Structures are given as structure tokens and as C-alpha cells.
Amino acid sequence: MGKFLIAGLGNIGADYAGTRHNIGFDVLDALAASLAGRFSVERLAEKTELKWHGQILVCIKPTTYMNESGRAVKYWMDREKIALENILVVLDDLALPLSKLRLRPGGSDAGHNGLRSIQEHLGTDAWPRLRLGIGSNFPKGRQIDFVLGKWTANELPVVQNKVQRSVEIIESFATIGIERTMNQYNKLEFEL
């Protein structure tokens, strides 16, 4: 039986619910709902523990706000004794269009403050991440407003579909591994 740390990135509080930056939280909520899990407030995160095909999924939504996500990821990784390759961070990505997602075994932070924080706390960028494209449809200088903005009515069905497929990706990652899961899901296109 393996143990995995699944970290969905976002910001706590009602003001941030349903925003592009919180899609990591949305995916973890959907995963927990699909496996009858309930989050409770614990140290540095809301946490639930789920079982999937003999695997244990320790799921966290950091309560540290996006820029300090690394504190929560490092704490729970150490506390639960989870190997680096068994971490999966789920987050929003401006560099990908809304129609795409990418599962990767590592890589740069690409300017994402949550990834930068995790990289600083773990001392490496060699841990899996599921990047969900949110697009970059904003005027110059309005990036913060865009990522902290709510989904539009015509984006929402795409987002909901992508969140559900992300649940499948996490389950696949925990059972057949990252390589086979990447081959199966990285080519997906989500139509508007």
C-alpha cells in the first residue's frame, strides 16, 4: 500500500471561492466528494485522508495562502513520511489555455508563487504537478485581477469537466504511476 500527498493550491476564504486561482482547491473538493471524504482544519491546511484501490491519499488544501503553500506541503510530507515522487500538486496555470492540462514529474515554477514557495521549502523542483490551464485572456497589467476573478458563464462547463477529469488523473497517478497517466491524459482538449 502506497501513501500519497495530494496538495490542491488556492487561497482560503469566501472571497476566493470560485476563482481561477482556486482550481486546485476545487479539484480536491471534487476528489473528496467522490470518495466520501470530509476536510477538517488541521495544522497549516484543511486535510482529509482517502483510500483508493489500496492506496492512501493524504489530501491537503493549505490554509497558508498561495504564496506560503510550501510550508504546508513540507510539513505534511514530513509528518506523513511521504516520498517526493508521491507528492502531487494541483494548481492553476496562466501559460496553458483553458482547454488544456498538463501532468509533469517536475519543472520550474514558471512565475507561479505557490510553486515557488514549494520549491523553496523542498529544496528541489523534482516533484509531480498537475497544471490546469486557465488561459491568459486579460489586458496588460491585469493579471492579478484575472487570476483572482471568477469563471465566466461559458468557461464554467469546461472548468467543471476539467475538475472531474482531474479527479481521474489523481486516481490514475496513485495506481498506475505518472508516466502512464501522462500518456493517457496530457493530450486531452476541453472544448469551450
C-alpha positions, -999 to 999 in steps of 0.1 A, spaced: 0 0 0 14 34 -10 8 67 5 5 99 -15 3 136 -6 -22 154 -29 -20 192 -24 -45 215 -41 -34 251 -42 -56 281 -36 -65 308 -11 -88 303 19 -119 324 25 -152 331 7 -137 359 -13 -115 335 -32 -141 307 -37 -148 300 -74 -118 320 -87 -94 308 -113 -65 307 -87 -85 283 -66 -90 255 -91 -66 233 -71 -90 235 -41 -119 228 -64 -102 196 -77 -95 184 -41 -131 191 -31 -143 170 -60 -119 142 -52 -130 141 -16 -167 142 -26 -162 113 -50 -146 92 -22 -169 103 7 -141 123 24 -145 153 46 -119 180 52 -111 192 87 -89 221 97 -55 208 109 -21 223 111 -14 246 81 -41 230 60 -76 216 56 -69 178 54 -87 146 46 -74 111 42 -89 90 14 -85 54 3 -84 45 -34 -76 9 -46 -54 1 -17 -36 35 -18 -38 62 9 -43 97 -4 -35 124 22 -52 155 7 -44 190 18 -57 224 9 -31 248 25 -45 275 48 -13 295 44 -25 314 13 -9 307 -21 25 324 -15 33 302 15 20 269 2 54 253 6 51 255 44 20 232 44 34 208 17 67 204 36 50 199 70 26 172 58 52 155 36 74 151 67 47 143 91 32 116 69 66 104 57 57 107 20 83 103 -7 90 132 -30 78 112 -61 45 105 -43 35 142 -40 11 157 -65 5 194 -65 -27 206 -83 -27 242 -95 -38 269 -120 -15 278 -149 -17 310 -169 7 297 -195 -18 270 -206 -51 277 -224 -83 268 -206 -87 238 -230 -55 221 -217 -40 205 -186 -5 190 -181 8 164 -157 46 167 -152 72 149 -130 89 183 -122 99 216 -137 103 253 -130 79 274 -110 72 295 -142 64 325 -121 37 308 -100 41 319 -64 27 287 -49 51 265 -69 80 289 -60 71 285 -23 70 247 -25 103 246 -44 120 268 -17 107 246 11 115 213 -5 148 224 -20 141 209 -54 117 212 -83 116 174 -89 81 166 -77 49 159 -97 24 186 -105 -9 188 -124 -12 222 -140 -47 232 -151 -48 259 -178 -68 290 -170 -58 309 -201 -44 344 -202 -73 365 -215 -66 397 -197 -53 432 -206 -16 440 -198 -11 447 -161 -44 430 -151 -30 395 -143 -39 396 -106 -75 407 -113 -77 378 -138 -64 350 -116 -84 362 -86 -115 367 -108 -145 343 -111 -150 320 -140 -174 333 -168 -206 316 -175 -193 300 -207 -160 289 -190 -178 271 -162 -188 239 -180 -153 235 -193 -139 240 -158 -163 215 -142 -154 189 -169 -117 195 -163 -121 193 -125 -138 159 -129 -111 146 -153 -85 158 -128 -101 135 -102 -95 106 -126 -59 118 -132 -52 118 -94 -66 83 -90 -46 71 -120 -14 87 -107 -18 68 -74 -24 35 -91 -6 32 -124 21 59 -119 30 92 -135 43 80 -169 13 60 -179 -11 87 -166 8 114 -185 5 93 -217 -32 88 -211 -43 124 -201 -19 150 -214 -34 151 -249 -69 159 -236 -86 190 -251 -115 207 -233 -138 225 -257 -155 258 -249 
